[in-house]
Amino acid sequence: MKMTQTLPKGSDVVADSEHITNKERLSYGASDFACNVANGMVGTYLMYYYTDVFGLAAGAIGTLFFVARIVDAISGPTWGIMIDRTHTRWGKSRPYFLWFSIPYAIFFILAFSSVPLGPLGKLIWAYVTYIAIDILYLGINIPITSMLPSLTASPQERVKFSTVRQVLATTGATLISIAVLPAVQLLGHGNDKQGFLVTAIIVAVLTAFLLLVTFKNTHERVHPKHQTKLSLKQSASALKGNWPWMIISSMYFFFWIGMQTKLQVTVYFFKYNMHNADLASFMLGLQALSLVVIVFTPFLTRHFGKKGTMVIGLGLCVISQLVLGVGAKMMNVPILAGATILGYFGNGFFAGLLPVMLADTVDYGEWKNGVRAEGLVTSFSGIASNLGMGMGGVVTGFLLSMNGYVANHAQTPQALNAIEMNFVWVPFIGFGIGLILMYFYKFDKMQPKIEADLKARHEAAD
């Protein structure tokens, strides 16, 4: 079947899906490779860096993460509205990679810079740099998702774009998980402050370069005819009654509460509970195996639908946490490794499908309300994930603080239990709530009619 798309040249211009090249798909995926390398270092190692290297208290970091989430609640929708009001010769989303990749890289380096300040000065430095990279991260991450509905109108092409994106994203997350601690040791020569700084510089340069590659090699094609800059009220109207969007955003929020608590205490768990910090890099590196399921995501969606495949993924995540709990109690490394692999398989399905399902919510908002607001609608994926990650940070920080965690010391039984709670049971609850939410997701059955109706509207506007 021939698929037509529209190009932003004042009036709609038809383009064939065959014009989408592997170079463009890879360049699109490079954006999330970059974001996962950078955000992987922040999400997995920044809390450890703050407590065990920079010398801040876990409770203070929990408060910082909570404050940052309040900022996210404002900055996330702001980025989405800005995207909806952006009209350049490069499109709506692409320019943000050009404009904000380098500022993000600069503040990323500053966040891992151990400046010689007193306790209050260090805390202020952490607030300024962390909140800055948090805001700027949304400015480069939200456009990745908001651009997908504009790259192609074909559901199957969107799955292809998303699959390439998630393969590269998982590759980036895996590499950074494995490489950070060895890189810190190698580049710091025993000085963790120096090691983290040099590693951050390398990651920041790589991230900015790849985002600029994405800017150069991708093309936005799908634009509603005659739609100009949207006001805030017009953009918000795309969310009215948009139940698929509400479900997906909520699911994403709870998923990331669970995932973040698990990621950021992985180093703590293996350092203090298992007495072998080197196992952390090994376990985090196992996420490379999720590539096995990501590449099969397009095949599974054709047989089980997007909802069915997502249920499989979240179900695997829930089961993996139960097995992880057994391994943690027995202190059994093979069980812990098996549970980790199972969890990464589930995460692969989740990560591969989420951008596609968010693109569907853009179509649903246009179909139901007559407004196509890619920026605001998809911005809530970044908001939901950041809020979830932030709440995960709050939970971890306060659980560690309340149970007497002291950096670089033998931990009390209460502190060890708090680490295990973050590693096993908070993720179990987060993944479980996400699985329950998927019961209410009904978009798959409606999609053929939505596609047909939107196609008819666009053709009538020609």
N, C-alpha and C positions, 0 to 999 in steps of 0.2 A: 504494500500500500504506500502511495506517495504521500509524504508529509510536507506541509508548507509551513513556513515561519515568516515572521515579519521583522524588518530591519528599521532602525531608527534614522530615517532620512526624510522626515517631514510627513511623508505618506508611506504606507506599508509597501515593502518590497519583498517579493517572494524569493525564498531560498530553499534548496533541497537539502534533506537530512544528510545526503551523501557528501556534502561539502564539509561535514564535521570530520576532522582528521584525528589520528591517534596523537599527533603532536599537541593538538588542542586539549584532548582529554588528559594527557600527561601533564600539561602545563596547569590545567585546572587542579589536578591532584597535587601538584607541587605546593600549592597554597596551604593545603592542610598538612602536608609533610612538614612545612615550615612551622605552622602553628603548633603542631603536636611536638615537634622538637623543643620549641620554646616553652609552651605551656606545660609540656611534660616535665621539664626541669623545674618549673615553678610549682606545679601541683604535687610532684613527688618529693622534691628535695628542699623547697624553700622553708618549710616549717622546721625541718631538721637543721637547715643552715642557720635559721634564726635562733633556735634553742641551743644547739651543740657547738656552733661555730661563732656566731655573732654575739651570743650571750644574753639573749632576751628570755623572759619567763614565758612558759607555755600559756598561762592565763592571759598575759598581755597580748600574745599573738592571737588568741581566740577572740579577744575584743577587737583587735585590728581587723580580722576577717569579717566580723559582724558589721563594723562600720563600713567596710568596703562594699558589703552587700547592699547597704542603704544607698551608697553612691551608684551601684549598678542599677538599682530600681529607677534611677533618674537618667543615667547615661545610656542605658540600653535602648529604651524607646527613643531617646534623642537621636542616637545614631540611625535608627530605623526611619525616623521622620526625615532626617537629613538625606538619606538615600532616596526616599520617595520624592524629594524635592530637587534632586540632582539631575541635571540634563546636560551632558557634555557630548562632544563628538566621540568619546570613548564609551558612552553608556552611562548607567546609573550607579553600578556597583564597582566596576573595574577601577575607576579613578582613586578609590580609597586605598588600594594597594600602592599606588604611586605616591599619594600624599602622606601616608602615615606609617609606612614600613620602617623608614629610617628613624623617626621620632620614637617608635616603639623599641627599636634596637638600642637606642641610646639609654632610655630609662631601664631597660632590661639589664644592661651592664651596671648601671648605678645601683640597682636593687641588690646585686651580689657584690657590692663594693663595701668592704669592712672599714668604714671610715673611723679614725681614732677619736671617738666622742665619748662622753660620759653616758650613763644609763638613760637619762632623759633624752639626750641628743640622739642616741642610737634609736630610741623608740620613735622620735619625730622623723628621723631619716627613713625608717621602715615605713611609716605611715605615708610619707610623701611619695617615695619611690614605688611602693606596692600599689597604692591607689592609682598612681599615674600609669603604670603598666597595665593595670586592670582596665582602666578606661580606654587606653590605646589598643589593648588586645581586642576589645569589642569592636573598635573601629576597623580592624583588619580581619576579624573573624566573622562578624555578621555578614559582610559582603560576600564571603565564600558561599554561604547558604542562600542569600538573597539573589545572587547571580544565577543559580541553577535554573529557576523557572524561565530566565531570560535566555539561557544558552540554547534551549530547544523546547518545543512543545510536545515532543514525542515521549510518552511514558517510558518506553523501553530505552530510548537514548538517555533519559534522565537516570535510569538504573545503571547504564553503562558509565556515565560520568561519575555517578556516586560510587560505583564499585571501584573505579580507578582511584578516586579520591580516598576511599577508605583503605585500600591496599597501601597507598603511599602514606596515609596518616598513621596506620598501624606500624608500618616500617619505621617511620620517624619516631613514634613513641617507643618502639622496641629498642632502637639504636640508642636513644637518650637514656632509657632505663638501664641498659647494660653499661653504657660508656661513662656516665657521670662520675661515679665513685672512683673507678680506675683512673679516669682523666684527672680528677682532683688530686689523687695521690701522685700521679706521674708529673703533672705540670706544677704542683705545689712543692714537690720535693720535701714532703713532710709538713708543709705549711698549708693547712686547709683553707685559710683565708685567701692566700695567693692562688691556690688551686681552683677554688670556686670562681674567682674573678677571671682568670685566664680562660677557663672553660666557658664562662658566660660570654666573654668577648667572641670566642669562636662561634658559639650558638647564635649570637645576635647578628653577626655578619652573614652567616649562612641563611638565617631567617629573612633578612632584608633582601638578599640577592634573589631568593626563590620567589618571594612575593612580587618582585619586579619582573621576573620571568612570567609569572601568571598574568600580570598586567599586559605584557607585550604580546602574548600568544593566544589570548582568549577573545571571544567576540560575543556580544549580546545581540540576540536576534529577535526575541519575542517581545513586542511592545503593543499594547492596545492602541488602535488607531484613534487619533485625536485626543488621547489622554495627556494632559500637560502636568505641570507641577501640582501635587496634591496638597491641600491644606491639612492641618492636623485633624480636623473634624472629618474630612474625606478619608484620610488614611485609616482613622479609627473605625469608620463605618465598615471597613472590610472585616473587622473582627466581630461585628454584630451577629449573634446567632451562629458563629463559626465553631461548632462543636468539635469537629476534628482538630482544629487548632488548640482548643482548650484542653483536650485530652492529651495530645502529643506534648504540649508544653508542660503540663502537670507531670506526665510520665518522665519527661526529661529531667525535671527538677528532682524528683525522688530518686531516680537512677543515679544522678550525680552526687547526691548526698551520700549514698552508699559507696559509690566508686571512689570518691575523694577521701573518705575516711579510711578506706582500705589502702589506697595508694600512699597516702602521706604517713601512715604508721608502719608500712612494710619494713622500712629500715629499722625503726624502733623494735618491731616484733622480732626480727632476726638478730638484732644486736643484743637485746636485753632478754627476751624470752627464750630464744634458741641459742644464744651465746655464740653466734656466728654471723657477723654482719655481711660477710662475703656472699652468703646465700641470698641476700636481698636482690643483688644484681641478677643472679641466676633466675630467681623466681619472676622478677619483672621482665626479664628477657624472654620468658616463655610465651609472652603475648604474640611473638612472631608466628606462633602456630595458628593464631586466629586468621591469618591470611588464607589458610586452607578453606575456611568456611566463607570468608568474604568473597572469594572468587566464584563460589557456587551460589551466591545470593541471587543473581538474575535467574538462574535455573529454578531455584526453590520458589521464588515469587510467582513463576509461571504455573507451578503446581499447587502451591498452598496459599497463594495470595500474600500480600504484604502483611496483613494482620496475622495470618497463620504462621508465617515465618518469624515475625516479631515475637509471637507467643512462645515459639520454640526457643528463641534466643533468651528471653527473660526467664523462661522455665529452667534452662540450663544454668543461668546465673544463680537462681535461688537454690537449686540442688547443690551447686558447687560450694556454696557457703555452708550448707549443712555438713558436707564432707570435710570442708576446711576446719569446721569446729571440732570434728572428731580428730583430725590430724593435729590440731593445736593442743588438745587435751593429752594426746598420746605422745606429743613432741616427735612425731613420725614424719621424717622428711619425704619419703616416697608418697605418703598419703597427701601431704601438703602440696607436693608437686602435681599429683594427679588432679586434685581439686582445683588447683590454679589453672591447669590446662583446660579443664571443663568450663571454668568460668570465662576464660578467654575465648573459647568457642562461642559461648553465648553472647559475649560482648561483640564478637565479630558480626553476628547477625544484626544485633542492635545498631551498631555503628554504620553498617552498610545500608540500612534501610531508613534511618532517621531523616537524612537530608531529602530523600525522595518523598517521604510522608509529609515533611514540611512544605515541599513544593506543591504537593496536592492541596494543602490548606490554602495556598495562594489561589489556586484554581477555584477552590470552593468559595472563597471570599468574593472573587469576581463573579462567579455563577450566582451566588445568593444575593449579593449586594450591589453588583455592577461596578465594583472598584477593585482594581488590581494594585495592591500595595505590597510589593515584594519586600520592601525595606522594613516596614513596621511589623508585618506578619512574621517574617522569618527572624527579625531581631530578637524575638522572644525565645528563640532557641539559644542564642548567646546569653540572654538574660537568665533563662531557666537553668542553663548549665552553670553559669557563674554564681547564681544564687544557691544552687545545689552544692557547688564546690565550696562556696563560702560558708554555708551552713554546716557542711562537713568539717570545715576548718574550725568553726565555732565549737561543734560537738567534741572534736578531738582535743582542742586546746583546753576546754573546761573539764573534760573527763580526766585528762592527764593532770591538770592543776589540782583538781579536787581530791585526787587520789595520791598526791604526794610525789609526782614525778620530779626527779632531780637529774639534770643532764650530766652525762659522763660519770655516773655513779651506779653501783649495784642498786636495783630497784626493789622496793617493798612488794609483798604479795598483792597489795591493793593496786599499786601502780602497774604491775604486770597484768592484773585482771583488766584494768582500764585499757591497756594496749590491746589485749585480746578482744575486748568488747568492740573497739574500733575496727579491728582487723576482720572480725567474723560477723558479729550480730547486728551492728548498725547497717552494714551493707545488706545483710539478709532482709532486714525490714524494708530498706529502700527499694531493693529489687522486687520484693513481694508486692509492695504497693503499686509499682509500675505494671506488674503482671495483672493485677486486679483491674487497673484502669483500662487495659486493652480489651477487656470484656465489652466495654461500652463503645468501642470504635467500630463504626459502620460504613466508613467511606468506600471500601472496596466494592461493595454492592452498588453504590451510586455512581462510581466513576464513569462507566460507559455513557450514561445519560448526560453527566456533566461535560464530558469531552464533546459529545455531539452538540449539545446546546451552545457551548462556547464557540465551537467551529462555525455554527450557523450564524451566531451574532457577529463574529469577525468577518465572515463573508458578506453579510448584509451591510456591514459598514464600509466595504470597499467601493 
